[in-house]
Amino acid sequence: MKAVVMKEVGGTDVMEFLDWPEPVARPGHVVVEVAAAGVNFMDIGVRQGMAWTDIPNPKVLGVEGAGRVLAVGDGADEFEVGDRVAWVYAPGSYAQRQSVPTASLVKIPDTVDDRTAASAMMQGLTASHFATDFYPVQPGDIALVHAAAGGVGLLLTQIIRLRGGRVIGRVSSEDKVAIAKKAGAEHVIVDTEGQFANEVLRLTGGEGVNVVYDGSGPKTFKGSIEALRRSGTFCWYGPVLGGPGPLDIMSLPKSIKIGYATFMDHIHTRKLLLDRTKQLFDWLGDGTITVTIGETYRLADAARAHAAMASRATTGKLLLIP
Ligand SMILES: NC(=O)c1ccc[n+]([C@@H]2O[C@H](COP(=O)([O-])OP(=O)(O)OC[C@H]3O[C@@H](n4cnc5c(N)ncnc54)[C@H](OP(=O)(O)O)[C@@H]3O)[C@@H](O)[C@H]2O)c1
């Protein structure tokens, strides 16, 4: 079969589209035919050697997708050949077929198509955790959402609105403004230099926001703190783009609460994965929320998808179609 393999740590040039051994259904795993694989910012981090370093190179990139069960290993009886399934945090998705541990796998209801399911796993579960657990948004709350036209940003904005919250988005270019507004952002600030805080304060009558969701790297960190109101919450979640470095806790203003939301803490039990994906699929199935697929690429063009995402030119979800 064909797969996108990183032979070593590096830029997009280390990604190769080549023949790779067929997966087998080991105990506790199923083999799936991949219908769509999600591209996530974390895949860029994996390629750059920031994550999944315990899996030796060469290795197949990608951690998310949707498709159909082809073979079931011992002890994987929750699933049957032919089931439509989606998965997240299971390495090796940039491939025609993949062996996925059942712990990472859920069934897709008939109301949700494969591409939508593949788009919602990482970014949707992240967004729903951020708005319901990390900071449970209350009606009337105002949130600042960075990269508001991106994969996480568009879903997060919709879920905040669903809970009665209001959203100020921050994006890097004018052409992303309408996309963020369509998802429900009331105001969208265009900024790449960390100069957004005064505008947020102006829009909130000098008060600042209840919560800021920031996965946009060191440049936004200071402004995000300035944009918070007293006792506001800072949800930091951008390990690939990087953090602010060591922090003196006594330098933090306004009694703010600050934390790093890591993906595996969102869905650290099977029950959480099942409950959260069910809620997302219900919302997606009845149109309460939607995913925006910004672009689909052939598997062979995965390097082009990574380059586009890193260039800040993309919006919504990027998918690879084997
Ligand atoms: N902790 C978690 O659980 C978790 C889970 C999923 C994703 N994430 C993080 O969430 C963020 C978004 O991920 P995603 O997969 O949904 O991607 P995405 O938002 O679809 O794309 C990344 C966005 O980040 C911004 N960006 C790209 N390169 C940048 C750079 N060099 N400097 C500053 N901003 C840049 C761009 O938005 P603008 O150009 O509009 O600023 C771009 O749209 C990433 O930081 C990712 O690591 C964290």
The ligand as an SDF file (V2000), in Angstrom:
LIG
                    3D

 48 52  0  0  0  0  0  0  0  0999 V2000
   -3.5030   21.1300   23.0520 N   0  0  0  0  0  0  0  0  0  0  0  0
   -4.3780   20.5200   22.2860 C   0  0  0  0  0  0  0  0  0  0  0  0
   -5.1330   19.7040   22.7630 O   0  0  0  0  0  0  0  0  0  0  0  0
   -4.4650   20.8250   20.8360 C   0  0  0  0  0  0  0  0  0  0  0  0
   -5.2940   20.0560   19.9960 C   0  0  0  0  0  0  0  0  0  0  0  0
   -5.4200   20.4450   18.6680 C   0  0  0  0  0  0  0  0  0  0  0  0
   -4.7000   21.5310   18.1900 C   0  0  0  0  0  0  0  0  0  0  0  0
   -3.8650   22.2000   19.0310 N   0  0  0  0  0  0  0  0  0  0  0  0
   -3.1380   23.3820   18.6000 C   0  0  0  0  0  0  0  0  0  0  0  0
   -4.1180   24.2660   18.1020 O   0  0  0  0  0  0  0  0  0  0  0  0
   -3.5470   25.1190   17.1290 C   0  0  0  0  0  0  0  0  0  0  0  0
   -4.4260   25.0640   15.9090 C   0  0  0  0  0  0  0  0  0  0  0  0
   -4.3280   23.7670   15.3820 O   0  0  0  0  0  0  0  0  0  0  0  0
   -5.1820   23.2860   14.1460 P   0  0  0  0  0  0  0  0  0  0  0  0
   -4.7760   21.8820   13.8580 O   0  0  0  0  0  0  0  0  0  0  0  0
   -6.6200   23.5990   14.3770 O   0  0  0  0  0  0  0  0  0  0  0  0
   -4.6410   24.1720   12.9820 O   0  0  0  0  0  0  0  0  0  0  0  0
   -5.3370   25.4200   12.2690 P   0  0  0  0  0  0  0  0  0  0  0  0
   -5.8840   26.3500   13.2760 O   0  0  0  0  0  0  0  0  0  0  0  0
   -6.2620   24.9180   11.2390 O   0  0  0  0  0  0  0  0  0  0  0  0
   -4.1070   26.0750   11.5590 O   0  0  0  0  0  0  0  0  0  0  0  0
   -3.1470   26.6930   12.3230 C   0  0  0  0  0  0  0  0  0  0  0  0
   -3.4460   28.1870   12.4870 C   0  0  0  0  0  0  0  0  0  0  0  0
   -2.4170   28.6900   13.3140 O   0  0  0  0  0  0  0  0  0  0  0  0
   -2.0210   29.9420   12.8270 C   0  0  0  0  0  0  0  0  0  0  0  0
   -0.5920   29.8350   12.4750 N   0  0  0  0  0  0  0  0  0  0  0  0
    0.0020   29.0350   11.5770 C   0  0  0  0  0  0  0  0  0  0  0  0
    1.3170   29.2340   11.5550 N   0  0  0  0  0  0  0  0  0  0  0  0
    1.5520   30.1690   12.4530 C   0  0  0  0  0  0  0  0  0  0  0  0
    2.7320   30.7880   12.8930 C   0  0  0  0  0  0  0  0  0  0  0  0
    3.9160   30.4870   12.3860 N   0  0  0  0  0  0  0  0  0  0  0  0
    2.6250   31.7000   13.8540 N   0  0  0  0  0  0  0  0  0  0  0  0
    1.4200   32.0050   14.3840 C   0  0  0  0  0  0  0  0  0  0  0  0
    0.2670   31.4460   13.9940 N   0  0  0  0  0  0  0  0  0  0  0  0
    0.3430   30.5340   13.0370 C   0  0  0  0  0  0  0  0  0  0  0  0
   -2.8500   30.2790   11.6280 C   0  0  0  0  0  0  0  0  0  0  0  0
   -3.9180   31.1420   12.0250 O   0  0  0  0  0  0  0  0  0  0  0  0
   -3.7770   32.7410   11.7730 P   0  0  0  0  0  0  0  0  0  0  0  0
   -2.8510   32.8690   10.6180 O   0  0  0  0  0  0  0  0  0  0  0  0
   -5.1320   33.2340   11.4580 O   0  0  0  0  0  0  0  0  0  0  0  0
   -3.2060   33.2830   13.0320 O   0  0  0  0  0  0  0  0  0  0  0  0
   -3.3950   28.9390   11.1980 C   0  0  0  0  0  0  0  0  0  0  0  0
   -4.6620   29.0440   10.6210 O   0  0  0  0  0  0  0  0  0  0  0  0
   -2.1180   24.6190   16.9430 C   0  0  0  0  0  0  0  0  0  0  0  0
   -1.2620   25.3860   17.7450 O   0  0  0  0  0  0  0  0  0  0  0  0
   -2.1730   23.1900   17.4600 C   0  0  0  0  0  0  0  0  0  0  0  0
   -0.9270   22.7350   17.8990 O   0  0  0  0  0  0  0  0  0  0  0  0
   -3.7400   21.8670   20.3370 C   0  0  0  0  0  0  0  0  0  0  0  0
  1  2  1  0
  2  3  2  0
  2  4  1  0
  4  5  1  0
  4 48  2  0
  5  6  2  0
  6  7  1  0
  7  8  2  0
  8  9  1  0
  8 48  1  0
  9 10  1  0
  9 46  1  0
 10 11  1  0
 11 12  1  0
 11 44  1  0
 12 13  1  0
 13 14  1  0
 14 15  2  0
 14 16  1  0
 14 17  1  0
 17 18  1  0
 18 19  2  0
 18 20  1  0
 18 21  1  0
 21 22  1  0
 22 23  1  0
 23 24  1  0
 23 42  1  0
 24 25  1  0
 25 26  1  0
 25 36  1  0
 26 27  1  0
 26 35  1  0
 27 28  2  0
 28 29  1  0
 29 30  1  0
 29 35  2  0
 30 31  1  0
 30 32  2  0
 32 33  1  0
 33 34  2  0
 34 35  1  0
 36 37  1  0
 36 42  1  0
 37 38  1  0
 38 39  2  0
 38 40  1  0
 38 41  1  0
 42 43  1  0
 44 45  1  0
 44 46  1  0
 46 47  1  0
M  CHG  2   8   1  16  -1
M  END
$$$$
